[in-house]
Amino acid sequence: MRSDMDQDLKRRAKKVLPDGVYGHESTKLLPESYPQFFSRAKGAYLWDADGNKYLDLMCAYGPNLLGYGDERVDAAALAQSKLGDAMTGPAPVMVELAETMVGMVAHADWAMFCKNGTDATTMAKTIARAQTGKRIILVATGAYHGAMPWCTPLPAGVIPEDRAHIQHYDYNSVESLEAAVSAAGDDLAAIFATPFKHDAFTDQAALDLDYARRARALCDQTGAMLIVDDVRAGFRLTRDCSWELVGVRPDLSTWGKSFANGYPISALLGSDRARDGAASIYATGSFWFAAVPMAAAIETLRILRDTEYLEHMIGLGDYLRAGLHQAAHDNGFGLRQTGPVQMPLFLFEDDPDFRVGFAWSEAMLKRGVYVHPWHNMFLCDAMTQSDMDLAIAAASAAFQEVRERYSSLQPHALLAQMFSARAAE
Ligand SMILES: Cc1ncc(COP(=O)(O)O)c(C=O)c1O
């Protein structure tokens, strides 16, 4: 595998980007051999800057839902781009998209559009406060809701005032949620919850029904807004808000990543209960009204309604999970596969510093399969059973390779540093 171009780009990037690539797409916390730059993507596959091809189980951290460069979505986007994109006012597609989303998502009576998931979650927080006139926002410990000072996972540059009135509870714990609500007294504006527990570095966990129902009841009792953050899992669990699966309807839900199959748009959906608050705030952005991503979203959502994309991904996910389980077992590894099969996370037993996971991921990469050692992954509709066979065959060989190298594996230096800093906090 050649990696000259990637190395060269990394060197150049260090000079003109602060410490190289930043944020979730930085490879600083990934195994050494992971490429940082990709020159193209199509369907379920990615090519790095050196031309190496990978089956991509990260799907751009979510945006790739139907397959990279889906021709139906691209055609809709191209047709709109010939008419106009960022203009002095929105195009008719804005109303059509709002109608489409309100029609698909049961709790929603209205929609607002923005660019990134963080825009939507931050706006949800502001609307909850505007609607209720209260200040406290409850967030589950360890949950990711974006990269603004109120929610970013790294403390640099954040002052306590940025997080004033953000308080925490343990996801899925009725007791902890009740205690946090009670501590908020009569100042509770909102409870944030993810569709299931999909925090990094730890096993994923299914949504506990009692917790979801209690969150709804507590919001009803206090007048607070219930916010489901569907930015990551939206339309990967169901064709509605993810909590619709358990019959619990939030007041606000946040969306991003995948509903325009990679075109830049996110959304905040709300019920009439939050309409006045939403109407009262000032929220906008130069590109929030751009028409091309909206046209892409309308076509993506049509495909989601008209095809078996979800059932297809679940079928593939079941197949992959069973195949990997067998391959791990045959090679004497305890591989914990958690989360919905179409959004899997792989962690190894007895691997507290992730050295086995890192080595296995690198061995997968060498065999043309891009997996992540500590973040959940994503399947997409463009994947096929032969792609899953490729991943399972690569996994078998990767398990063997790691078994042979087991005694010489080393922890990742930066990750170890991060963990020890966290433990010292
Ligand atoms: C659950 C959740 N909320 C919010 C965000 C923030 O989205 P974005 O990175 O588009 O700002 C993410 C991103 O991964 C997410 O997973």
The ligand as an SDF file (V2000), in Angstrom:
LIG
                    3D

 16 16  0  0  0  0  0  0  0  0999 V2000
  -25.8720   12.9270   17.8900 C   0  0  0  0  0  0  0  0  0  0  0  0
  -25.1660   14.0540   17.2270 C   0  0  0  0  0  0  0  0  0  0  0  0
  -25.5990   15.2920   17.4220 N   0  0  0  0  0  0  0  0  0  0  0  0
  -25.0040   16.3560   16.8440 C   0  0  0  0  0  0  0  0  0  0  0  0
  -23.9100   16.1840   16.0350 C   0  0  0  0  0  0  0  0  0  0  0  0
  -23.2540   17.3740   15.4250 C   0  0  0  0  0  0  0  0  0  0  0  0
  -23.4170   17.3490   14.0350 O   0  0  0  0  0  0  0  0  0  0  0  0
  -22.4390   18.1540   13.0870 P   0  0  0  0  0  0  0  0  0  0  0  0
  -21.1070   17.5140   13.1790 O   0  0  0  0  0  0  0  0  0  0  0  0
  -23.0500   18.0390   11.7390 O   0  0  0  0  0  0  0  0  0  0  0  0
  -22.4230   19.5780   13.5760 O   0  0  0  0  0  0  0  0  0  0  0  0
  -23.4260   14.9060   15.7960 C   0  0  0  0  0  0  0  0  0  0  0  0
  -22.2590   14.6880   14.9460 C   0  0  0  0  0  0  0  0  0  0  0  0
  -21.6730   13.6490   14.8970 O   0  0  0  0  0  0  0  0  0  0  0  0
  -24.0640   13.8010   16.4090 C   0  0  0  0  0  0  0  0  0  0  0  0
  -23.6320   12.5610   16.2220 O   0  0  0  0  0  0  0  0  0  0  0  0
  1  2  1  0
  2  3  1  0
  2 15  2  0
  3  4  2  0
  4  5  1  0
  5  6  1  0
  5 12  2  0
  6  7  1  0
  7  8  1  0
  8  9  2  0
  8 10  1  0
  8 11  1  0
 12 13  1  0
 12 15  1  0
 13 14  2  0
 15 16  1  0
M  END
$$$$
